């Protein structure tokens, strides 16, 4: 997934035009938002810009402004996807999406994946789409469609895929890895009230698979 860097000035303009249909956005607001996308990197006496048609346009990760732009673009993407699939249950959080379709076979699921990729590709986004999954790790929760259960995921994403979201909550949590190819897992979870409430609140039922997963970590 390469969501933030894939947002272009054209896609942001389309998202703003869509948002104008639902709320008041002045031209001054648009100008301010677009101007704030101009980014320069200075290294000693040299100035660096991005490659491409809009070298000064950038949606930065790790800042409130970049997150707001990401969510605005996300609303436009949801509009495109839900218009194409009105029977689907589609959600999006920043750069992570999840969709549920009932009573479709494997072939139909793969066709949905291809259509998703086409819609997202048409707006210039480089996003990986997977289909026909029964169990997914979404953010920090494991969801199981077969059993109808959900519980905290013990997977620690590599290379900061979700790390910017979880770092504050699980800061200082030791991790272990059994091989160079397996993902990192939390060996312990900090025992503070905020984390405890979150983990218990997002657990429907503690089952054998949950206990086994905890024991493995």
KAJO-V497926 format. One record per residue. N is the residue number from 0. RES is the residue in three letters. SS is DSSP state (hx for helix, st for strand, lp for the rest). PSI is psi in whole degrees, 0 to 359 (NA if undefined). Layout:
n->{N & N}
res->{RES & RES}
ss->{SS & SS}
psi->{PSI & PSI}
This chain:
n->{0 & 1 & 2 & 3 & 4 & 5 & 6 & 7 & 8 & 9 & 10 & 11 & 12 & 13 & 14 & 15 & 16 & 17 & 18 & 19 & 20 & 21 & 22 & 23 & 24 & 25 & 26 & 27 & 28 & 29 & 30 & 31 & 32 & 33 & 34 & 35 & 36 & 37 & 38 & 39 & 40 & 41 & 42 & 43 & 44 & 45 & 46 & 47 & 48 & 49 & 50 & 51 & 52 & 53 & 54 & 55 & 56 & 57 & 58 & 59 & 60 & 61 & 62 & 63 & 64 & 65 & 66 & 67 & 68 & 69 & 70 & 71 & 72 & 73 & 74 & 75 & 76 & 77 & 78 & 79 & 80 & 81 & 82 & 83 & 84 & 85 & 86 & 87 & 88 & 89 & 90 & 91 & 92 & 93 & 94 & 95 & 96 & 97 & 98 & 99 & 100 & 101 & 102 & 103 & 104 & 105 & 106 & 107 & 108 & 109 & 110 & 111 & 112 & 113 & 114 & 115 & 116 & 117 & 118 & 119 & 120 & 121 & 122 & 123 & 124 & 125 & 126 & 127 & 128 & 129 & 130 & 131 & 132 & 133 & 134 & 135 & 136 & 137 & 138 & 139 & 140 & 141 & 142 & 143 & 144 & 145 & 146 & 147 & 148 & 149 & 150 & 151 & 152 & 153 & 154 & 155 & 156 & 157 & 158 & 159 & 160 & 161 & 162 & 163 & 164 & 165 & 166 & 167 & 168 & 169 & 170 & 171 & 172 & 173 & 174 & 175 & 176 & 177 & 178 & 179 & 180 & 181 & 182 & 183 & 184 & 185 & 186 & 187 & 188 & 189 & 190 & 191 & 192 & 193 & 194 & 195 & 196 & 197 & 198 & 199 & 200 & 201 & 202 & 203 & 204 & 205 & 206 & 207 & 208 & 209 & 210 & 211 & 212 & 213 & 214 & 215 & 216}
res->{UNK & UNK & UNK & UNK & UNK & UNK & UNK & UNK & UNK & UNK & UNK & UNK & UNK & UNK & UNK & UNK & UNK & UNK & UNK & UNK & UNK & UNK & UNK & UNK & UNK & UNK & UNK & UNK & UNK & UNK & UNK & UNK & UNK & UNK & UNK & UNK & UNK & UNK & UNK & UNK & UNK & UNK & UNK & UNK & UNK & UNK & UNK & UNK & UNK & UNK & UNK & UNK & UNK & UNK & UNK & UNK & UNK & UNK & UNK & UNK & UNK & UNK & UNK & UNK & UNK & UNK & UNK & UNK & UNK & UNK & UNK & UNK & UNK & UNK & UNK & UNK & UNK & UNK & UNK & UNK & UNK & UNK & UNK & UNK & UNK & UNK & UNK & UNK & UNK & UNK & UNK & UNK & UNK & UNK & UNK & UNK & UNK & UNK & UNK & UNK & UNK & UNK & UNK & UNK & UNK & UNK & UNK & UNK & UNK & UNK & UNK & UNK & UNK & UNK & UNK & UNK & UNK & UNK & UNK & UNK & UNK & UNK & UNK & UNK & UNK & UNK & UNK & UNK & UNK & UNK & UNK & UNK & UNK & UNK & UNK & UNK & UNK & UNK & UNK & UNK & UNK & UNK & UNK & UNK & UNK & UNK & UNK & UNK & UNK & UNK & UNK & UNK & UNK & UNK & UNK & UNK & UNK & UNK & UNK & UNK & UNK & UNK & UNK & UNK & UNK & UNK & UNK & UNK & UNK & UNK & UNK & UNK & UNK & UNK & UNK & UNK & UNK & UNK & UNK & UNK & UNK & UNK & UNK & UNK & UNK & UNK & UNK & UNK & UNK & UNK & UNK & UNK & UNK & UNK & UNK & UNK & UNK & UNK & UNK & UNK & UNK & UNK & UNK & UNK & UNK & UNK & UNK & UNK & UNK & UNK & UNK & UNK & UNK & UNK & UNK & UNK & UNK}
ss->{lp & st & hx & hx & hx & hx & lp & lp & hx & hx & hx & hx & hx & hx & hx & hx & hx & hx & hx & lp & lp & lp & lp & lp & lp & lp & hx & hx & hx & hx & hx & hx & hx & hx & hx & lp & lp & st & lp & lp & st & st & st & lp & lp & st & st & st & lp & lp & lp & lp & lp & lp & lp & lp & st & lp & lp & lp & lp & lp & lp & hx & hx & hx & hx & hx & hx & hx & hx & hx & hx & hx & hx & hx & hx & hx & hx & hx & hx & hx & hx & hx & lp & lp & lp & lp & st & st & st & st & st & lp & lp & st & st & st & st & st & lp & lp & lp & lp & lp & hx & hx & hx & hx & hx & hx & hx & hx & hx & hx & hx & hx & hx & hx & hx & hx & hx & lp & lp & lp & st & lp & lp & lp & lp & lp & lp & lp & lp & st & st & st & st & lp & lp & st & st & st & st & lp & lp & lp & lp & st & st & st & st & lp & lp & st & st & lp & hx & hx & hx & lp & lp & hx & hx & hx & hx & lp & lp & lp & lp & lp & lp & lp & lp & st & st & lp & lp & lp & lp & lp & lp & lp & st & st & st & lp & lp & lp & lp & lp & lp & hx & hx & hx & hx & hx & hx & hx & hx & hx & lp & lp & lp & lp & lp & lp & hx & hx & hx & hx & hx & hx & hx & hx & hx & lp}
psi->{138 & 59 & 301 & 307 & 341 & 346 & 119 & 168 & 326 & 318 & 320 & 321 & 320 & 321 & 320 & 321 & 322 & 317 & 328 & 338 & 345 & 345 & 171 & 120 & 115 & 164 & 329 & 321 & 314 & 315 & 320 & 316 & 315 & 321 & 326 & 349 & 348 & 122 & 134 & 146 & 125 & 129 & 103 & 245 & 12 & 146 & 131 & 143 & 167 & 159 & 159 & 185 & 333 & 77 & 337 & 353 & 129 & 142 & 104 & 143 & 152 & 13 & 157 & 319 & 316 & 322 & 320 & 318 & 318 & 317 & 326 & 314 & 323 & 322 & 320 & 320 & 316 & 321 & 316 & 316 & 316 & 333 & 323 & 330 & 75 & 340 & 354 & 156 & 100 & 132 & 162 & 133 & 110 & 249 & 20 & 123 & 159 & 133 & 141 & 129 & 130 & 147 & 46 & 148 & 181 & 319 & 316 & 322 & 321 & 325 & 323 & 316 & 315 & 320 & 320 & 311 & 322 & 314 & 314 & 324 & 327 & 338 & 10 & 16 & 139 & 94 & 137 & 130 & 128 & 150 & 170 & 41 & 137 & 334 & 129 & 149 & 103 & 116 & 246 & 28 & 137 & 127 & 130 & 109 & 330 & 315 & 343 & 14 & 158 & 149 & 164 & 137 & 140 & 359 & 131 & 115 & 145 & 154 & 27 & 24 & 315 & 7 & 326 & 339 & 328 & 348 & 318 & 321 & 321 & 28 & 133 & 7 & 122 & 148 & 165 & 159 & 130 & 341 & 171 & 346 & 343 & 147 & 156 & 147 & 151 & 131 & 329 & 156 & 129 & 135 & 64 & 155 & 322 & 313 & 319 & 315 & 319 & 315 & 318 & 327 & 335 & 24 & 118 & 311 & 136 & 111 & 181 & 318 & 326 & 313 & 318 & 320 & 319 & 320 & 325 & 333 & NA}
